[in-house]
Amino acid sequence: MKALTVLLLLVILFGTDTKEAFAQPQFAITTTEIESILHRGSYVDFHVHGANSGPGKVENPNVMVSSSDPTNVYVVGSSSFSWYGHYLPPDGKEYDLGEFAFSVSQSALDGMYVIRVEADYEWQGATYQKSIALQFNVGPSQQEIAARQAAERTQLMEIMAGFTGAIVIAAILVLSVLRRRKQGSP
């Protein structure tokens, strides 16, 4: 009993903050905003931030990003940042954990895509992970919309020209029949 009491006193007097040593950190990650609609050929970049509201330290944070469709939405540059040997203090402040960039392929189909952001950290020898997903839609650019509309107008004009030709021919036939009837009647 005496040994336990002495050990406890030594930890209290000479040790680190005991609350911090035994309380798991409250770690959260966020990103800067990205557009909800991206166009083929566009480029998007964002920062990942981490905040530790304590009470323990977040040690050796590591951030990784990935795409739900790496053929059409692919990482430009590094897909991870490691802060090995660093820690986030339990002060609740947001710290920049890295900037990441993605490019949308010219051949990407319209639809929803996801960029996954994962951050792992260590606390008391164990590894923990947090993740978030950034969702966006790929849609046509203003130039693509204008080109589609021009093509539709051209197609409509061709259809209208065909109908107009058919109407003219029908009118000529009707007038020809009426003229023959008129000429044939006494």
Secondary structure, DSSP 8 states (H G I E B T S, - for coil): -HHHHHHHHHHHHHSS-HHHHHS---EEEEE----SEEETT-EEEEEEEEEE-SSS-EEEEEEEEEES-TTTEEEES-SEEE-TT-EE-TT--EEEEEEEEEEE-TT--SEEEEEEEEEEEEETTEEEEEEEEEEEEEE--HHHHHHHHHHHHHHHHHHHHHHHHHHHHHHHHHHHHHHHHHHH--
